[in-house]
């Protein structure tokens, strides 16, 4: 008997949980006697369920030949029966109960774990008990290999076709398991297989009659109660994973827990002033860290708002990775809701954070980025995410803090600000700004006619070169998901191409990825923000916003030419 698996059974009986339609009055050791042949007599009573069609003498002999004891009626006995009856006041149900067969009812349980430094496990929520569990089920009568049953059940319940990957399952455990449906005469015997995948793969509910939900959970954040012995099976798989040494790289938390004197920390000047930004290096491992500094806030609401953005970023990194979106860093972690750390994607490791100058490399870069944004639009939109309790949806914000905040009586102030911010630019750039100023009334009129209630797709919403790392061999990795949210089609591609125009690149071969309405929306948001006072009084950010609005205006004229 596996002690750990029996401990799970013991826990079930001690909790006195009852499977549907099972009796609460149970057979106890006091009700059992022994016949003249030395066989146990388990009498019928209120504790009996489904005691029809007793095993034939031949079937009883087959059970005994397989190593199972039988009672005076020839019924096979649960291999853990004696131990179960020793549990005070527990008792057992007799008969087949819920099960189809006398004796062992063979099941298969796939345990799918990621090999990340913080592993995730794939779980389903069962319809019958509402509990979270491993995917899996009964071995069909025509299935001679339980491995086939495990992969079939995995596909039927989660839409994960593991056979189409290079991942091979390994037998993890094969024997009786804890289950609320178990009786003295019928029980589950599973074949559990471990499947190790690099990252969470896309999954979905395919059979709502059996499965309420399917999700990846970090193993340290699983639901408190899992079905039957499944928590133990997951633990066995984690031990196997450790033995196989899949995770040779230290985890982010292990790196950050290295003594400070052994870490090489480089402070960098980038991004939002509410955060400290730094590279942290330990040996060959290098992280980018964005740390929230509560001391910079005198307003409790704004302080909580700043932390909420880090939580939002981590939530989106996690979900997109689980949905199979590859254009995010491999390792990301959030520590104490105030420190977001990820793989650095450092330039010393070959990552580029600006468009390459050479045409062939530039074309590949642009295609890779646009492909990544196309892939992003196929990912499901988070439904009622918690971060929207503290952060407004981005698409609504772009309008609210854009054209909705530029009434006609602001045109003069906006014109003066744009002229002031562009004063040091070259003549051509100043001409572009004057053309934008001249078009402000028509742009405002166009914006007023735009349809706002349009289909939305998953988007990054801050698609600038500085948020995109690229390598020719490894492709695209996108960071800074503070504004990640649903947006109209091709919003990211539009913003990205605006940024390239601002940098002086010819994007005419890619204008089929531009959403004209979103160009106008971007102009409104950028110009409205250019009027805001910065925290430190610097005009650099506002100048860049006017430059981006001017580039967006040029892209708009390109579409009209």
N, C-alpha and C positions, 0 to 999 in steps of 0.2 A: 504494500500500500504506500502510495506517495503521501508522506506526512503533510506536505504543504497543501496538496490538493484536498486531502481529507479535512484539513483545518478550515478550508473554505466551506466544505460540506457541513462541518460542525457549526460554523458561524450561521449558516442558513437555518439549521434546525434550532439553534439556540434563540434565534430571532423570532421563531415561530411564524415566519412569513408563510403564507398559504398560496399555492398556485390556484388559478381560477377553478372553481367547482370542486376543489379538493376538500375533504372533511377536516375539521379542526380536532375532532376526537381521533386519537391515534392508537395503534397497537403498541403496547409497551412490553418490556421483558417479562413483566409479571403475568402477561396473558399467554405466554408461550410455554409449551410443554414438549416432551420428547416421546415418540412412539417406541414400540418394542424393537424396531429396527435401528433406533438411534437417530432417526430423522426428526427435525424440528416440526412441530405442529403449529401452524400459524392460522388460527381460526378466523372465519369471516366475522364481520361486525360492522359498526358504523364507519370503521376505518377502511372498508373495502371499496375499491372503485375498479370497474371493468374486469371482472373475474370470470368472463365467459371463455369458452373454447380452451380448456386447460391443455397443457402440453400432452402429446401422446407419449406412451412409454418410450418409443424410439427417440422422440425429441428430448425427453428427459435424460436418456442415456447419452445423447449427443452433448448436452450441457455438461454432464459429469465428465465426459471424455475431454471436454475443452477446459476442465479445471474448475468448474463452478459447482458449488454445493446445491442440492435441491431439498425441498421440504417434503413433508409426508404426502403432498398432492402432486409431487413431481415438478413443482414450479422452481425455476432457478432462483437462487438467493443472491442479493446484492453482495459483492465481495467485501464491502465495508459494513455489512449489516451488524455484526457483533459490536463493532466500534460505535455505530450509530446508536444502538440500544443502550450503550453505556452513558450516553448523554442524558443527564437528569431531566425528566419530564418531556423528553423530545418525542419519542415514539415514531412510528412509520405508518405509511399507507400501504395496504396490501392490494394485490391485483396488478393489472397492467397500467392502471391510472390513465394518464394522457397518452402513453406510448402505444405504438402499433404492435410491437413485438414483445414477447416474453424475453427476459434476460437483457443482454446488451443491445441497445439501439445505436447503431454506429453513426457518428457524426464526423464532420470535418471542420476545423477552425483555422482559417488563415490569419496569421499575426503579421501585419504589414507595418514595418518600422522604417523610418528614415535613418540614414547614417550620418545625419548632421551632428554637430557638436552638442546640440540640444534636440534630441530625437523627438519625432512625432509618431503617433500611432493612429491607424485608421479605425474608427468606430462607427457603428450604426446605432440608431435608437429603435428598439423593437416596438412593434405595434401591441403585442400581447401584454407585456409587462411595463411598457414605457421606459424601461431601463436601457442604459447604454451598454453595448456589447460588441464583441468581435463579430465581423461578418461570418457567416457559416451556416450550416444546416445539416440535414440528414443525408447520408449516402444513399443514392438511388439504388433500387434493386439490380439494375443492369450495370452498375459501376463497380468493377472489381478492384479498382485502385482508388483509395480515399484521396489521393493527391488530386485526381481529376475532379472529385467532388469539391475539394477546397477551392480550386481555381474557378470552377463553375459557379459556386455560391458567391464567391468574391465578385464575379462579373454580374451575376443576377441582382445582387443587392447594392452594389456601389458603381456599376458600370466601368470598373477597372479591369481591363482585359490584360492580366499579368502575363498571359502566354504570348502576347505580342511584344513583350519587352525581352531584354536579355537576362532578366532576373529569374533565378531558379530557387524554388522553395526547398527547405531542408526540414526533415522530420524533427520536431521539437519535443513532442510528448505523445504517447499512445497508451491510453488506459482510461479507467473510470474518472469522471469529473463530477464536481458538485453541480446540482441542478435542482431547482424547485420542483420539477416534475418527477423526480426519482421516487420510486417505491421500493418495497422489499423485494419485488419480483421483476422490476423493469427499470432500467437506468440508461444513462448516456455513457458511451465510451467513445472518446474522441480521438482523432488523429489530428494533432495540431502541427502546422507547418509555419516556419518563420520565412518571411520574404523581406529582404533588405533593399530598399530603394534609396537613391541619393537624396531626393527631395520629394515633398508631397506631390502626388500626381492628381490630375483632375478627376473628380468623382461627382456622382449625383444619385438621387433616389430614382430607381427605375421601377420599383414594385411597391406602391404606397399601401397595398394590403398587408405587406410584411414589415415594411420599414418606414418609420416616420421621418427620419433624418439621417444624414451621413456626413461626418466631419472628421478632419484631422485634429488631434489634440496633442499638445506637448505632453510628454509622459509625466512631467511634474505638475500638470494642470488638468489631469483627467477628472471626470466626475467622481465624486466620493464613493459611490456604489456602482459596481459593474455587475452584469449578469453572471451568475454561477461562479465558476473558477477563472473567469477571464482575466481578472487582475493578476492572478498567479501565472497564467500562461504568458501574459505580457512581460512579467518580471523575468520569467525563464528566457524569453526572447532577448530581453535586454542583457542578460548575462551572456547569452550566446554572442550577441553583438560585441560585447566587450572582449570576449575570448577571441573573436575573429579579428579584433583590432582594426575595425573599419575606420574608426575616428582617430587618425594619427595626429591631426592638427589639434592644438589646444583650443579650448572653447574661448569665446570672447571674455567670459567672466573670469576664467583662469588667467588670461592675459592681464586683465585689469586688476586682478588680485596679486599680481607680482609685486614684490617690494618696490616702492617708488624709486629707490636708488638704483634699481636694475632696469628701470624703464627709461627710454629715450623719448621725451615729450617735446613736440614742436608746436608752439602756438601759431595759428594762422589767422589772418585778417580776412574774414569772409562771412557773408550771409547776415542773418538777423542779429542785431546788437544785443538781444536778450539772451543769447547763447554764447558760450565760449566754444571755439572751434580749435581742434588740435589733431595732430597726428601722434599716435602713441605706438612706439616700436619696442618689441621684445624679441631679441634674436632675429629670426627671419620673418617674424610675424609683424604686420603693420596694420593699424586700425585708424579709421577716421572717427572722431568722437565729437558729438554735439552735446554740450552740457548746459542745462538750465541753471541759472544763477538767481535764486529767489531774493537775494539781497539787493538786486537791482530794481526791485519793485516796492513801491509804497502803497499800491492798490492791490488788495487781496484778489479781486476779480481778475485783474490783468495778469497777476502771477499764476493763478490757476489756468487762465486761458493759454499762457505760454506753455505750461506743462501739457495741456490738452493737445497741443499741436504735435508734441513728441509722441504722445500716446497714439494719435491718429496716424502719424507716419509709420509707427511700428505695426499697427493693425493692418495697414494697407500693404506693407512689405510682406507680412505674414500671409495674408489672404492671397495676394497675387502669386506668391511662391507656391502656395498650396494648389492654386488653379493652373499651375504649369507655366506661368509667365516667367521666361528666362531672363528678361532684361532688367533684373534687379540683382544687387550683390548677393553672393552665396550665403554669407553669414551676417545676420543683423540681430541685435539684442537690445532690449530696453531694461535698464537697471534702476530700480527704485523710482520709476516714473519721472526721472529727471536727467537721465543720461542715455542717449541713443548712440550706439557704437556699431560699426560695420566694417567690412573689409575696405581698406583704404583706396584701392584702385589707383595706386600712386603712379606718378609719371616715371619714377625710376623703375617700375615694373612694366613699362611699355604702354601704359594707358594714356590716351590723349583726351584732353578736355576742351579742345577747340577743333574746328574743322581743319583738316590738313590742306596745305596749299596746292600740292600737286594734283592735277585734274583727275587722274585715274583714281587716286586715293580719295579725293573729294567725292567723286561720284559713288564709290563704294560706301563711303561714310554716310552720305545722304540716303542712299537706298537702304542701308542697314537701319538707320534711325527711323525712316518712314515705315519700314516693315515692322519694326518694334511697336510703333504706335498703331499700326493696323492690327497687330496681334492683340494689343491692349484692348482695343475696341470690341474684341470677341469675348472678353472676360465678363463674368456676371457682376452686376452692380451690387454693392453691399446694401442689404435691406434694413432700413431703420438703424443704422450704426450708432453706437453709444456716443461717438465723438460729435455727432450733430447736436447733442444736448448742450455743448459748449461752443461749437463752431458752426456758423451758418453755412449752408451749401454754397459751394464756390460759384456755380452758375448764377445763382440769385445775387451773390455778392458782386459779381462782375457788372451786373446791371445797376444794382443799388449804389455802388461806389464808382459807377461810370457815367453813362449818359443821363441817368436819373438824377445825378448830382451836378449836372451842367445845364442849368436853365439859361435862357437867352441873356439874362442880365449878368451872367458870369463870363460872357465872351470877351469883354474888354479886359478883365483881370487875367483871363487865360492867355489872351494875346500878349499882354505885357509880360507875363511870366515866361512864355515860350521865347519871346524876343530876348529877354534878359538871360535865360539859360543858354541860348545858342550864340551869345555875343562873341565868344571866343572861337567859334567854328570857322571853317573855311567858307569861301564865297558860295560854292555849290551847295554845301550843307545848309547854309542860311537861306538860300533860294528854296530849297526843299521845305524848310519850315514855313516860309512865307506862303508857299503854295498850299500847305496844310491849313494855315490860318485863313486863307481866302475861301477854302472849301468847308470850313466849320459849319456854316448854316445848312449847306446841303447834306453834310454828313449827319447832322442832328436830325434833319428831316428824314433821311434814310433810316436812321436808327429807330425813329418813331414808328416807321411802317414795318419794322422787322417783326416776324412772328416769333414770340418767345416760347410758346408751348409747342416745342418740337421734340422728336425722339432724342433721347439722351443715351450716351455710351460711356463706358469707363474711360477716364482720361486723367492725365497728370496735371494739366492746367498751368504749368510753369516750364514749358518746354523750350528752354534756352540751352545754348551750347554748354554753359557752365554747369548745368545739371546732368550732362550726358557724358559718360566715359566710353571710350571706344578703342578697340584693338582690331586690326584686320582679321586676326585669327579667332578671337573670342567674341567679337561682335559688340553689342551695346549693353551698357548697364546704366540705368536711370536712377538718380538719387533725388532727395529733397521732395517728399510727397506731401508737404504741408497743405497744398492746394488740391491734392488728388480728390476727384469727385466726378460724378456724371456730368457730361457736357455734350453739346451737339456734335454731330459727326465731323471728323477731321479737325477738331479744335486744336489738338496738339500739333498736328502737321502744319496747320496754319501758323501757329505761334512760332514753331521751329523755323519755318521758311522766312517769317518776318525777321527773326534774329539773324539769319544768314544774310538777308538783304542789308540789314544794319551794318554787318561786317564787310559789306562790299562785294558779296558773291552774286553771281548770276544764277537765279533759281528758275528761270523760264522753262527748263525742261520738266519741272516738277509741279507746275501750277494746277495740274489736275487733282492735287491733294489739298487745294486751298478751298476753304469755306468762306465765300464772300461776306456773308453776314457776320461771321466771327472776326473777320478783319476789322469791320466797323465796330464791333463790340470791344475788341482789343484797343482800338484807338480811343474810345470813350473812357475805358478804365485807366489807361496810361495817362491821358491828359488830366482827368479828374484827380488822380493821385499826385500829379506834378505840382498841384496847388497846396498839397499838405505840407505842414511844417515837420521837418525831420527832428529826431530826438536830440541830435548833437548840433543842429544848425547847419550841417553840411548840405551842399547843393548837388553833390555827385550823383546820388541815387535819382534825384528829380531830373537832372540833366540827361541821364541815361533813359529815363522814361519818355522824355520828349524825343530823344533820338530814336527810340523804338516806335513811337507813334508816327514819326516822320517816315521811317522805313515801311511801316504798315500802309501808310498812305501811298507810297511809291508802288508797293505790291498791288494795291487796289487799282492804281492807274495802269499797271501792267496787265491786269485782268481785262481792263476796258479797251486796251489797245488792239 
